[in-house]
Amino acid sequence: MLPRIKQNLKKPKVMILLAILFALSLWFALCLPRPLFSSPTSFVIDDDSGQLLGASIATDGQWRFPYNTEAPQKFAKCIIAFEDKRFEHHPGFDPLAFGRAIRQNIKAKRITSGGSTLTMQVIRLATLHKRTVWTKLGEIFMALRLEMSYSKKEIMALYASNAPFGSNVIGLDAAAWRYFGRAPDKLSWGEMAALAVLPNSPSLVHPGKNRLILLKKRNLLLDKLYKQGTIDSTTAALAKFEPVPDKPVPLPQTAPHLLQRFKADFKGNRQSLTRITTTIKSNLQQQVTDILEKHHQVLKANDINNIAAIVLDVETGATLAYAGNIAHREDPEMESDVDVVNAPRSPGSTLKPLLYASMLHDGLILPNSLIADVPTQIAGYHPENFDLGYDGAVPASNALSRSLNIPAVKMLQQYKYERFYDMLKKTGITTLKQPADHYGLSLILGGGENTLWELTGAYADMARVLNHYNSNGGKYNPDDYHAPVYALSPPQKPSLEKNGLLDAGSIYYTLQAMEEVMRPGEEMLWQQFSSTQRIAWKTGTSFGFRDGWAIGITPKYVVGVWVGNTDGEGRPGLTGIYTAAPVLFDIFRLLPAARDWFNVPTGEMVKINVCKESGYRAGPNCEHAVEQLVPRSGLKAPVCMWHKLVHLSADQKFQVTGNCTSPDNIINKSWFVLPPSMEYYYKTKNYQYHTLPPFAPGCEQAEASPMELIYPKDGAKVYVPLEADGKRGRFICNAAHRQSGIKIYWHLDDKYVGESSAYHQMALNPSPGRHKLTLVDANGNTMQINFEVLDKNK
């Protein structure tokens, strides 16, 4: 027998037959397209509970939602009853239905029925072949092949996701939202039956046309469902009273700018799917939008046209609300389509907390160390406080809570802007595209550009590190520093380290300083913003009143708000404190209120003696040292440099030396002495500050110069603008002297120009070029500096 079989196999006809069978088998195995469906799909975002937030039309102009692995049972029952009653039992091809279709077509002398099963229709939708006898035959074999690879449930899902539902609507998900404004699983029997008859005749959905035909077909299907026992008579009767769809309805656009961001992330390969479940909470999203709309009605009266806000969950960095831009929607020139959450803007003062925390972390200051606040010019850069005033010196925490510019610049000068630039990069700031030298010291006052997304995320990072410090056993997780997310990924096992980018103690004191909401001259204003929650927060205003910022932190939430004009137009009163802060606190009132605050990271704290007056580590001359809990890095903070031992006469009215007074009559006393320029402003706002007594007559003066030139500094370059009449204007020079009321004589290029006594100021109008300024006080002390007046024409 075996030899005969081998002999037969060698015959040409048999060989050809086997080859044909092999080819057919190979074709059958590989006949299905890979992938089955490759048409572009709509971009779709859902909220955290799976409800639709928004969708955009696919690139081919179709509303085609991505493949949904689940087809509602209600739809399955309707479509099986209408299209393929033996779907659950046939292998992909139904001979009975096919034979019936042939008889009907012969009798009618035209094609009235195709006899296709739902499986065959899936193949036709996937291949889009022209309908001929041969393609029909191919569909049968491909349907059989499809049934071998997919379950009935999967085939039903493929059909539901790709069937035409009239107009430019493809798939059940898109159809349910376009015709009824709801998800498929929320549709009634009447609504689902209306959709089930559409793939067979998609042209029935047309505004003002074919409604009676659609209604009749829908009702016939409902009758069939009743006869099958799928629904009862009452359900069928009530379903017939429901209207059939007339025309498509708008889809939800609850978070349009997040949808826009999602599309951009997909194109940038940062997202791999075109439909995602986001972390957005729909109710909160709508409430935040309503708040922005309310404030926008007021702001637009001042031609402030745009406003944006974001709410983050601290623990995960998840975005709970994302309102990219509320604007004049009726006016396209207001650029309401611009996603300001992701737009680089000048951040104003919002980077100051990061600098404060960085300096604490490196032990350069203690929480309340005094920072100079005097007129300053550094390499031609002349920062000013918002109120144009000076305190002489302020505690660093107070400078942060009051958002003083000059102390911030002084701190950055000490910390080094190059170092701070690198620090910002490490915290996730990506918008600083230029080298550090391009920004210089202006970096701390908004000289760069940042986004609300990254800034709010950086604040959330600090809160997250502080929250996790104790639970991590006093260690740090580098992954706590990450950008906000709008779709959660599986949590990773933390890799803990001994040291963090910023230590928990420094972050804690930073948030403590930010919790202080009072602003000089604005106390009554902030009473409007009282809240049951403890909130650490910071405002920012960019140069030219172009951007108003406010970012707030609690242990659970971070809220960021931006107000301004997307075209960069500045407006009077467009400040973070007046425009963004009220929105911030209104949003916080939406969030669950709690008095919980950040736990003190005791493992990162030490107790040291701190000089009460200066806020630095107490030195041997600090009489009023207090024990304070400070970040551990405070152990290397500078020792107070402003307390010194002075020698006084017996009545303590004069300073003396051993050259003019017997040592027995000298009283040695510790004295808090600020440099003349700081003292000049400091003593006017701190009544407890006492200036040094003058030297007794006849005593040798053994101290440094008692006077100091505040402005200009030696080597300064100044520009004196022209007045309206074309003449060169004047600029004001400022000096300070320890001895109150003493006269100072001013000389410009060795020529006497005037004298001052109570307030040491002098208005000068030197010509362009280099000049020498000499000051001589009544005691003969001399000070001399050189400066240059710039010529604008050159």
RABELRA-V974997 format. One record per backbone hydrogen bond with DSSP energy under -1.0 kcal/mol. CO is the residue of the C=O (numbers start at 1). NH is the residue of the N-H. If there is no record, write none. Layout:
co->CO nh->NH
co->CO nh->NH
This chain:
co->1 nh->5
co->2 nh->6
co->3 nh->7
co->4 nh->8
co->5 nh->9
co->8 nh->11
co->11 nh->15
co->12 nh->16
co->13 nh->17
co->14 nh->18
co->15 nh->19
co->16 nh->20
co->17 nh->21
co->18 nh->22
co->19 nh->23
co->20 nh->24
co->21 nh->25
co->22 nh->26
co->23 nh->27
co->24 nh->28
co->25 nh->29
co->26 nh->30
co->43 nh->56
co->44 nh->276
co->45 nh->53
co->45 nh->54
co->46 nh->278
co->47 nh->50
co->51 nh->47
co->53 nh->254
co->54 nh->45
co->58 nh->61
co->62 nh->58
co->62 nh->64
co->63 nh->170
co->64 nh->42
co->72 nh->76
co->73 nh->77
co->74 nh->78
co->75 nh->79
co->76 nh->80
co->77 nh->81
co->78 nh->82
co->79 nh->83
co->84 nh->87
co->86 nh->89
co->86 nh->90
co->94 nh->98
co->95 nh->99
co->96 nh->100
co->97 nh->101
co->98 nh->102
co->99 nh->103
co->100 nh->104
co->101 nh->105
co->102 nh->106
co->103 nh->107
co->104 nh->108
co->105 nh->109
co->105 nh->110
co->117 nh->121
co->118 nh->122
co->119 nh->123
co->120 nh->124
co->121 nh->125
co->122 nh->126
co->123 nh->127
co->124 nh->128
co->130 nh->132
co->132 nh->136
co->133 nh->137
co->134 nh->138
co->135 nh->139
co->136 nh->140
co->137 nh->141
co->138 nh->142
co->139 nh->143
co->140 nh->144
co->141 nh->145
co->142 nh->146
co->143 nh->147
co->146 nh->150
co->151 nh->155
co->152 nh->156
co->153 nh->157
co->154 nh->158
co->155 nh->159
co->156 nh->160
co->157 nh->161
co->159 nh->163
co->160 nh->172
co->163 nh->171
co->166 nh->169
co->168 nh->63
co->169 nh->165
co->171 nh->175
co->172 nh->176
co->173 nh->177
co->174 nh->178
co->175 nh->179
co->176 nh->180
co->176 nh->182
co->178 nh->249
co->183 nh->186
co->184 nh->187
co->188 nh->192
co->189 nh->193
co->190 nh->194
co->191 nh->195
co->192 nh->196
co->193 nh->197
co->195 nh->198
co->201 nh->204
co->202 nh->205
co->204 nh->206
co->206 nh->209
co->210 nh->214
co->211 nh->215
co->212 nh->216
co->213 nh->217
co->214 nh->218
co->215 nh->219
co->216 nh->220
co->217 nh->221
co->218 nh->222
co->219 nh->223
co->220 nh->224
co->221 nh->225
co->222 nh->226
co->223 nh->227
co->224 nh->228
co->225 nh->230
co->225 nh->231
co->226 nh->229
co->232 nh->236
co->233 nh->237
co->234 nh->238
co->235 nh->239
co->236 nh->240
co->238 nh->241
co->239 nh->242
co->255 nh->259
co->256 nh->260
co->257 nh->261
co->258 nh->262
co->259 nh->263
co->260 nh->264
co->261 nh->265
co->262 nh->266
co->263 nh->267
co->264 nh->268
co->265 nh->270
co->266 nh->269
co->274 nh->44
co->276 nh->46
co->280 nh->48
co->281 nh->285
co->282 nh->286
co->283 nh->287
co->284 nh->288
co->285 nh->289
co->286 nh->290
co->287 nh->291
co->288 nh->292
co->289 nh->293
co->290 nh->294
co->291 nh->295
co->292 nh->296
co->293 nh->297
co->295 nh->299
co->296 nh->300
co->298 nh->301
co->299 nh->302
co->299 nh->304
co->300 nh->303
co->306 nh->564
co->307 nh->326
co->308 nh->562
co->309 nh->323
co->310 nh->560
co->311 nh->320
co->311 nh->321
co->312 nh->558
co->313 nh->317
co->317 nh->485
co->318 nh->313
co->320 nh->281
co->321 nh->311
co->323 nh->309
co->324 nh->340
co->327 nh->329
co->328 nh->331
co->331 nh->334
co->332 nh->335
co->335 nh->338
co->338 nh->340
co->340 nh->343
co->341 nh->453
co->345 nh->450
co->347 nh->350
co->349 nh->352
co->351 nh->355
co->352 nh->356
co->353 nh->357
co->354 nh->358
co->355 nh->359
co->356 nh->360
co->357 nh->361
co->358 nh->362
co->359 nh->364
co->360 nh->363
co->366 nh->369
co->367 nh->397
co->369 nh->396
co->371 nh->394
co->373 nh->392
co->378 nh->381
co->381 nh->378
co->385 nh->388
co->391 nh->393
co->392 nh->373
co->394 nh->371
co->395 nh->399
co->396 nh->400
co->397 nh->401
co->398 nh->402
co->399 nh->404
co->405 nh->409
co->406 nh->410
co->407 nh->411
co->408 nh->412
co->409 nh->413
co->410 nh->414
co->411 nh->415
co->412 nh->416
co->416 nh->420
co->417 nh->421
co->418 nh->422
co->419 nh->423
co->420 nh->424
co->421 nh->425
co->422 nh->426
co->423 nh->427
co->424 nh->429
co->425 nh->428
co->431 nh->433
co->435 nh->438
co->436 nh->439
co->436 nh->440
co->439 nh->442
co->440 nh->443
co->441 nh->444
co->442 nh->445
co->442 nh->447
co->450 nh->345
co->451 nh->455
co->452 nh->456
co->453 nh->457
co->454 nh->458
co->455 nh->459
co->456 nh->460
co->457 nh->461
co->458 nh->462
co->459 nh->463
co->460 nh->464
co->461 nh->465
co->462 nh->466
co->463 nh->467
co->464 nh->468
co->465 nh->469
co->468 nh->472
co->469 nh->474
co->470 nh->473
co->476 nh->497
co->477 nh->480
co->478 nh->481
co->485 nh->319
co->486 nh->279
co->497 nh->476
co->503 nh->507
co->504 nh->508
co->505 nh->509
co->506 nh->510
co->507 nh->511
co->508 nh->512
co->509 nh->513
co->510 nh->514
co->511 nh->515
co->514 nh->537
co->519 nh->522
co->522 nh->526
co->525 nh->528
co->526 nh->529
co->527 nh->530
co->536 nh->553
co->538 nh->551
co->540 nh->549
co->542 nh->545
co->545 nh->571
co->547 nh->542
co->548 nh->563
co->549 nh->540
co->550 nh->561
co->551 nh->538
co->552 nh->559
co->553 nh->536
co->556 nh->314
co->557 nh->554
co->558 nh->312
co->559 nh->552
co->560 nh->310
co->561 nh->550
co->562 nh->308
co->563 nh->548
co->564 nh->306
co->565 nh->568
co->571 nh->574
co->573 nh->575
co->575 nh->579
co->576 nh->581
co->580 nh->584
co->581 nh->585
co->582 nh->586
co->583 nh->587
co->584 nh->588
co->585 nh->589
co->587 nh->590
co->600 nh->602
co->601 nh->604
co->602 nh->605
co->604 nh->632
co->606 nh->630
co->608 nh->628
co->609 nh->618
co->610 nh->626
co->611 nh->615
co->614 nh->370
co->616 nh->611
co->617 nh->640
co->619 nh->622
co->624 nh->612
co->626 nh->610
co->628 nh->608
co->630 nh->606
co->631 nh->634
co->632 nh->635
co->633 nh->636
co->634 nh->637
co->638 nh->617
co->642 nh->673
co->644 nh->671
co->646 nh->669
co->647 nh->656
co->648 nh->667
co->649 nh->652
co->654 nh->649
co->655 nh->696
co->657 nh->660
co->657 nh->661
co->662 nh->665
co->663 nh->666
co->667 nh->648
co->669 nh->646
co->671 nh->644
co->675 nh->679
co->676 nh->680
co->678 nh->682
co->679 nh->683
co->682 nh->685
co->686 nh->689
co->694 nh->655
co->696 nh->699
co->706 nh->738
co->708 nh->736
co->711 nh->734
co->713 nh->716
co->716 nh->788
co->718 nh->790
co->721 nh->729
co->723 nh->726
co->727 nh->723
co->731 nh->764
co->733 nh->762
co->734 nh->710
co->734 nh->711
co->736 nh->708
co->739 nh->742
co->743 nh->778
co->744 nh->756
co->745 nh->776
co->746 nh->753
co->746 nh->754
co->747 nh->774
co->748 nh->751
co->751 nh->748
co->754 nh->746
co->756 nh->744
co->759 nh->761
co->760 nh->735
co->762 nh->733
co->764 nh->731
co->769 nh->789
co->771 nh->787
co->772 nh->749
co->773 nh->785
co->774 nh->747
co->775 nh->783
co->776 nh->745
co->777 nh->780
co->781 nh->777
co->783 nh->775
co->785 nh->773
co->786 nh->715
co->787 nh->771
co->788 nh->718
co->789 nh->769
co->791 nh->794
